[in-house]
């Protein structure tokens, strides 16, 4: 298993949210490039970045920051947020991004995922963002009514090799991941699963590893110091 430290971008700033609520956005670091350098120094092999402005309104306001992080640090980066068309996917890959995360668009336009996987293979991941077991869209603001496992299985049928599962209730709360839902998802699909939301201790990392989870995103816990990133990476490996 590997740990993916997270950089969430809003108005060019590194921020964190609680439960996806934009009203709770608060700055957690001065500079995305320096933050990425610190993550690499701790042993990170892939950095998870989210364009929060893109997720909310489809803008690409943070792309320059993403491009700078990759160019100035050499980091491998995956990016999600507001990626809704094949043109968006091409634009993100042109930044040097290693893996593109399709979120809301995968729910509203499944053929987009099928075509993206056909063209780009394992460079495409799909975000399954759930609240009370149903998939949310539009920066987690709207309920699609779709069961998270049924949706994940559909995406796997399309050839998606990586699913990023977020329990919105746990995101930014330092309360641990939703192990029960992750275990059910692990039983339902054979593709790679990335756990997101609530990872806050080495015990969480150990339990995710025991469940057979492939990757885990660590955000708030790293910034607060609750989770030592280097130790978490060693534990995961």
N, C-alpha and C positions, 0 to 999 in steps of 0.2 A: 504494500500500500504506500501511497505517497501523499504528502500534505501540500496543499496549494494555498499559500497566503493570499489574502484578498486586498485589492485596492479598488474602492468604489469612488467614482468621480461624479461630482455635481458642480457645475459652474467652474470646472477646471481644478477644483479642490478635492483633497482626499477626505471623504466623510464616511460616517456610518449611520445607519438608520436602525430603528427598532421596529420589528414586525413589518418592514416595508413602508412605514409611515414617513412620508417626505417631511412632515412637520417636525419630526424628531431628528432631522439631519444635523450632525455636529461634526466639526472639523477634528480629525484625529492625527493628522500629520501635515507638516509644512510643504512637503515637496514629493511628488510622486516618483521622480527619478531617484532621489536619495532613499526613499522608502524601498523601492525595488532593489537598490544596491544592498541595503541591509538584509532584505529577504534572501538575496543570492548568497551573501556572506554566511547566512545561517544554514545554507545548504539546499535552498529551494531549487527545484528543477523546472517548475512551471508556476507562473503567477496568474491568478484569476483576477481579471479586471471587469468592472461593470460600468457602463455608461448610463448613469441614472437619468440624465436628461433625455437621452435617446429612448430609454424605456418608457418614459412618460409622454414625450411628444414627437419622437422620431427624428429629432435633430441630431447632428453629428458634431456638436460643439466641443466634445472632448477628444476627438480623434487626433488632434495635434499633440495632446499630452501622451496618448498611447504611443504614437509614433516616436516621440522623444524618449520614452521609457525604453523602447526596443532598441532604438539607434544608439543611445548613450550607455546602456547597460549590457546589451547583448542578451537580455532575458528572453526566454520563451514565454509567450503570453497567450492566454485565451481571453476572448472578449465577448461579452453579451450586452444586450440593451439596445432596443430599437432596430434590430436587424430584421427587416421585413420583406426584402426582395432579393432576387439574384444579384442585382446591381449593388445592393448594400453588402452582400457577402463578398463580392469581388473587391469592393472598396476597402473592406476590413482586411482581407488577405493582402491587399496591396500595401497596407501599413507594416506588414511583416508579421502579423498575428499568426500563431501556429494552429489555433483551433477556434472556430467560430461557434458561438452559442446562440441558437435560435430559440426564442421563448414564445411570446404571444402569437407570432406568425405561424408557428407549428400547429397551434390549436385552430386558428382561423383559416389557414391555408395549407392543409397537409400536403398537397401536391408540390409545394415549394420545397419541403423537406426531401421528398422523393427525388426531385431534380437536383437539389444541392448535393445529396449523397451520391447520386450518379456521377456528378461532375467532380466532386471534391473528396469523396470517400471519408476517411477517418478524420479529416479536418473539420467535420461537422459534428457538433454535439447539440442535444436538445435539452432545454431546461424544463423540468417538470416542477412547477411551483404550486404547492397545495396548501389549502386551508381546510381543516376538518375533512380531509380526504378528497376534495374536489379541486380541479386545476383552476388557477387564477391567471388572468391576463392583464395587459395594460399597466405594467408596473405594479402588479398584484392588486389593482383597484377593482377589477371586475371578475365575477364568478362565472366560469364557463359551464358549470354544472356537470362536467365530465369527470368520471372516476379516475384517479391518478394512475392506478395500475392498468386499467383498460387503455388509457392514453399511452403509457410507457410501452405496452405490448404492441400497439399500433406502430409506434415509432421504430421499435426493433424490427417489426415486419418490413418496414421501409429500408432497412439496412443500416440504421443509426447504430454506431458502435459505442457511443458514450451518452448516458443519461445523467443529468445533474438534478438531483432531487433535493428540493428545499421545503421544509415544513415552516411555513411563514410564521406560525405561532412561536417558533423557537429562535427565529433569526434575530441576532443582536441581543438576546436575552441572557446568554451565559447559563442556560439551564440544561445543557446537554441536548444531543440530537434526539429525534423521534425514532428510537431503536425498533419499536414494534412495526412502524410503517416501513422502515428500511428493510427489516427482515422479510416482510411480506413481499416487498418489491424484489429483493434478492431471489426469492423463491420463484417469482413470476417471470423474470427475464434473465437471459444469459449474457447480455451485453455489459459493458463496463458501467459501474454505478459510482457517481461522485456524491458524497453526503455533504449537504450544505445547511447551515443553520444550527446554532447552539453548541458547536464543538468548542469546549472550554477547558479541557483537562487531559492529562496523559491517560487517565482512566477511560475517557471517551474514545481516545485514539485506539487503545487496546481493544475495547469492546467492538468498535467498527471493524477493526482488523479481523477479529474473531468471527464476525458476521459474514466476512468475505467481501466487504466493501473495497473498491479498488482505489479510490482517492477521497480525500476529505478537504473541504475548504475551511480555512481558519481565518476569521476576521477580527471581530471585536476583542476576543480573548488575547490575541497577539498584541493589539494596540494598548490594552489595559495592563499587560504584563501578567495576566492570569495564566497564560499559556506561553511557555518558553518555546519559541519556534524551532530552534536547533534541537532541543530535546524531543519535541514532538516528531520531527523529521526522522531522528534516530530511532524512536520507538516504532514509527510506522514501517521503517525499512527492516 
